[in-house]
Amino acid sequence: MRYYSNSINDRTSGHDEELERIMQRKMNEFSLRTKRDDHIEGNLSSTAPITLTDQNFNEMVNKYPLLIVDFWAPWCGPCRMVSPVIAELSQELAGKAIFGKLNVDENPMIASTFGIQSIPTIAIFKDGKAVDGIIGAASKSHIMSKLSTHINNNSSSDINSSTSGIY
């Protein structure tokens, strides 16, 4: 009997150490991920789209000189097609523009405020104001051509009043 109880204790103590190592590793990963997400949200050279909500939208629009917002929903097929393009452009244009994603199902106040009736809708905010946009799925080159005007003209007096798009 004594042998049996010692072998169980030996095995459980080994498992406790292994479990402790796993938990420590997971806590370290979580801590790094949290710090990285906090860093990204406040960093103008963010390479990943930030998550926008009804609560933080106005703050983010006013915080970043050029914010491109993807209004989307998880059930929307065209939104899922545009999402990788937004992620690519976010990386390519890091330091020039910040990209954000707003789920219209979870954040109906902002979607309603801007009259978003079709998704995906990509809205371009410059110096806190909506200045341009694209309704519906668009190619990377089409999105880039819309953005290039606003990226190249950093002065708010040079805002492009495009006839296509939502603004």
N, C-alpha and C positions, 0 to 999 in steps of 0.2 A: 504494500500500500504506500509506503513511504516513497519508493521509486516512482510510482505513478504520479503522485502529487508533485514531486520535484520536477519531473519531466514536463508536466503541465505548466508549472511556474516558469521553467526555462523557456518554454515555447511562448507563453504569453508575454514574458518580459522582452523577448526578441521582437514580438509583434508590437508591443508598446513603443519600443524604440523606433521601429520602422514607421508606425503610425505617426509618431511624433515628428520624424523627418519629413514625411509626406505633408503633414499639416503645416510645418514650418515653411516648406517650399511653396505650398499654395498661398500662405499668408504673404510671403515675399513677392510672389507673382501678382497677387491682388494689390499689394502696396505699390508696386512699380506701375501697374496698369492704371491705378487711381491717380498717381502722380503724373503720369503721361497724359491722361485725359484732362486733368486740371491744367497742365502746361499747354496743351493744344488749344483749349478754349480761350486762353488769354494770349495766344501767340499769333502774330500777324502772318507768320510763315507756316501756318498749319498745313499739313499735307492731307488731312482727312476732313471730310465735311463734319461740321458741328451739328449737334441735335438741337433743333429749335422747338420751343413750346409756346403755348399761350402766355406762360409766365415770364420767359426770358427773351421773347422776340424783340420787343422794343429796345431793350438794353443792348442786344447784339446788333441790331440795325444801326443804332447810334454809336456803337463802339467801333465798328469797322467801316473805313471809308468806302470800300467796295465789297458788298455782300451779295452773293448770288444764292437765291433760295429756290430749292426744289420742293414744290408742293406735291405730295405724293400720298399713296395709300398702299398697304401691303397686298391687297387683292387686285390691284390695277396692273394688268399685263404690260401696257406701254410704260408704266412707271418703272417696272422691273427691267425693262429694256434700257431705259435712260440712266438708271442708277449707276451702272459701271462706267458710263461716260462721265457722269458727274464726279465719280471717284478719281478717274484718270485726270480730268481737267483740274481737279483740286490739287493733285500732286504737281502737274505741269505748271500751274499758275501760282504755286506757293510763293508768298511774298508780294504778289501783285493783287490778289483777290482772295477772299475767304468764301468758302462754300458752306451752305447750311441746308439741312433737310427738315421739313416740317410735315409730319403725318397729319393729314387733314381730318382723319377720323378721330384722332386723339386730341386735336387742337382746333375745334370748330370756330372759336372766337376769331382767331387771326385769319383763318380761311374766309370767314364771312366778312370780316372787315375789308379785305381786299377783293371781295366778289369772286372768289375762286369757284367756278362752276364746272370746270373741266380739268382733269388731271391726266398726265403731268402738266404742270405749269411751272415754268422757270421764270422767276422775277429777279430783276437786277435793281439793287438798291445802292444808290451813290449818295454819300454824305447824309444818310438818314432818310432819303426820299426814293420812292419807287420811280425809276426812270425808263425802264424798258422791260421786255419779257418775251417769252415764247410760250404758246399754248400748244399742247400735244407733244408727242414723241418727235424728237429732232435728232439729226445726225450730229456727230461730234464737230464736223466742219461747220455746220449751220450754227450750232451753239457758239463755237469759237468765233465765227464772223460777227455775231451779235456782241460778244464780250469784248472783242478787240477794240472796238470804238471806245468803249468805256475804260478799258485798261490803258490805251494810248493817250486818252484825254483825261488827265488827272484833275484838271480844273473843273469845278462844279458848274462854271458858266458855259462849258463846252458840252453840256449834256445833249446827247443825240435824241432827237424827237422822231424816232423811226415810226413809219406808218404801219409796219407789220409788228405783231406782238401785242401785248396787252396794255401797254402804257403809252 
